[in-house]
Every structure is written in C-alpha cells, then in structure tokens.
Amino acid sequence: MLIKLSEDMQRAVETKVRSKIDEVLVLDVNATAEEIRRAFVERNVALEDIAVSVAKFATQCGYPIEFAPQAPQRD
C-alpha cells in the first residue's frame, strides 16, 4: 500500500534529490530512498513508498533516474 509521506519526510526527499543530482548523472532511486528511510527509521515507512516519492519528484524536475537492485533491508 502506498502512503503519502509527512511534510518533513517529503522535504527530506526533495532536499536529498536536489543534492544527489549535483553529484551524479543518473539518480539511483532505491539508494536515495534507502538513505531517507534510514534517517526516518523510527517511522517505519516502507522503502517502496519513499522510492515512489523520490522517483516522482526527480522526474518532475527532469532528472534521469534508475532503479538499481537493492540488497535486502536490515534494521
């Protein structure tokens, strides 16, 4: 089930995407979402929900994205 992220988590997505795009040519959606998930681990938000928000925001900004394979999560 996909959820709408809280305002502060959505801001974190936007900030992280903007900072990553200055560093890389193609944004790795899964890796970026995992970084955000770890920062908000106490909220227990699914990686997939965060990844959707990362992908949406990046494509709205015109940034190229990729979905690289992700290792299983370990909390």
C-alpha angles and dihedrals in degrees: 000000000000119000136193110253121235116260094255092048091048089051088052089053092051093046093047093048092050092049094046095050089060088056104042138035095222123031116232100219096195096049092046092048090050091054090053093044090055092050089054098032093134089065092060095219115170116252089231092058092052092045091055090054092046092050093046095050094044093050092046087057091048095247119148113243139193134191104224118190113271127213116237114281119257117189 
